[in-house]
Amino acid sequence: MSVLVGKQAPNFKAKCVVKDQCTEVELKDYKGKYVVLFFYPLDFTFVCPTELHAFQACLKEFNDNNCVVLGCSVDSHFSHMAWLNTPKEKGGIQGVTYGLLSDLGGNIARDYDVLSPEGVAYRGLFLIDCDGVVRHQVVNDLPLGRSVEEALRMLLALQHTEKHGEVCPANWSKGKDAIKTTTESVADYLVKAAS
């Protein structure tokens, strides 16, 4: 598995479905914005809609922080449109408003090194900065859903680091004295471990 962190994100050109519209996009179109690019195995499956709806639930927070969310699977744009028109209670993703990339043939997933031997994408997630550099990546096996809250936390941590030049330790979160809390927790742990 390739580690893309610190490297330029592989560019792609793909059909992208947003609601009932299909356009062609390139990653470089989003220069100047943060991008959360996440891969999922297939439309009309069981874990995938839970993730797509979870991203939708947090979409305003991503957008308010200058971040574009893009989902990507090896399905066609026709499949994406059909899934977008299927109600949630029937396993669909009706109401999802961010872009879904069609990666027929798996070339984008292959470039990001998340294409499984079965020809579908693992649950990879890549946080790409405004200059097109991958700053965070995580890859889950097919049955393991992601934490969208963690993806948002990583975006906010990256922005905090860029703005203030400060590090973001374990469990850092925006608006909390996480550095102090984490430092105290580590100190308590070390004292207990030494006893």
N, C-alpha and C positions, 0 to 999 in steps of 0.2 A: 504494500500500500504506500502510495506517495504521500509525503507531507508537503502540502502546498503553502503552509503558513510562511509568510515573509516573501512569497513569490508572487509575480504577476498572475492574476487569475486567468485561466485559459479563456480566450474570447470565444464567443459562439454566435451564430446567426441561426434563428429558429422561428417557427411559427409560434405565436403567443396568443392565447385565448383569454380575453377579459370580457366576462359576461357573455354576450352573444356576438362579439366582434373578434375577428382573427386578423392579426397583423404580423409582420415580420419584425423582429427586434434583434439587436446585437447587444452584447454586454457593454461594449464601449459607449452605447447610447446613454448609459447611466453614469458616466463620469461626472464627478461633482456630487454624487449621492452615495450613501452607503447602500449595499445590497445584501439581503439575506437570501441566498440561493439554496433551496432545499430540494433534495431528491426524494422521491417515494416510489415504491415498486410499481403499482398499477392502479388505474381507475377501477371503480366498482369492486373494491376489496373491503376488508373489515377494519383494519387499524388505520388505514390511510384517511378515511373521512374524518376520523376523530382529530387527526393532526391538522388537516386542512381547515376544519371549523375552528380549532384552537388558534391557528394563525389569524383567522378572520376576526376572532374575538379580541385580539390584541393589535389588529391592523392600525387603528387610529394612533396608538402609541408608537408604533414603528414609523408611520408616516409623519407624525408630529416631530420625530427626531431625524428627519431627512433621510429616511430609509425606505427603499423599495423592497417588497417581498415578492419573490418569484418561486413557484413550485415547478418541478420538472419530473416527467416520467417518460417511459418509452412508448406511451400511447399516442395515437394520432390526435390531431386537433378536433376531428369529428367526435372521437370518444370523449375528449374534454368537454365539448359542447353538450353532448348528451348527458354527461354526469352533472354538469352545472344546471341542467334543466330538470334533474331528478330531485324530488323533495328529500329533505334530511331524514324524515321518518321512513323513507324507502331506501336508505343507504346512499342517498345522493349528497351533493354539496351545493344545492341551491342556496343562493345568498352569498357565496364566496365572490369577492370583487377584485382580488389581485390577480396577476397574470399567471397562467399555466403554460409552460413551454412543452411543445411536442418534440420529443427526442427519438423519433422512429429510427431504429438501427442502433441506438445507444451511443452515438458518437460523443455527445456532451458528457454523459455518465462515464464513458471511457476516458475522456480527457481529464476528468476530475477523479479518476481512479476509484469509482464507486459502482462499476458495472459488475454484477454478480455472474458466476458461471452459468446461471439459468437465463441470463439475458435481460434481467430487470435490475433496477438500481437498488443498492442498499440505501438505508435512510441516512444519507449524507447531508450535512448542513455546513455551509461556508459563509462566513461573514467577510465581506469584501469592503475595503475602505473607499474613500472618495477618489483615490488615485488608482483604483483597480487592483490593489494588493490584498491578498488573503491574509486576514489577521486572526482568524479563529476557524477551526474545523472540528467536526465531530462526526463519527460514522457509527450507526447502530446496525445490528443485524436485522433481518426482515421482520421478525415478530415483535421488535422492541420499539415502541413509540417514544417520541422525543418530548422534552420539556420545552414548550414555547416560551415559558417564563424565563428559562435559562438563556434562551437565544436573545430575548429582550435585555436581560441583565448584562449579557456580554456586549451588546451594542452600546448600552449606557456606560459600561466600564471603559470600553475603548474610547468613547467620546470624552469621558472624564479624564482619562490619561492624556489624550491629545490636548485637551484644553488647559489642564492644570499641571501636567508633567509629573503627576503623582502615580504611584503604583496602586493597584487594586488587589488587596489580599483576598484570601479565601472568604467566601460568603459576603463580599462587599456588595452593598446595594445603595442606590442613589437615595440621598436624603437621610441616611442613617450614619451614625458614628461607627461605621463598620470597622475602620482601622483600629480604633480603641478597643472595641468589643473583641475583635479577632486577636489582637495583641494580648489582651487580658486572658482570653480563653487559652491561648498557647502557653502563656506564663503559668496559669493554673495547672495545665496539663503537665508541664515540665516539673513543677513542684511536686505534684502527685507521683509522677513517674520516678522521681529521685528518692521518694520516701520509702 
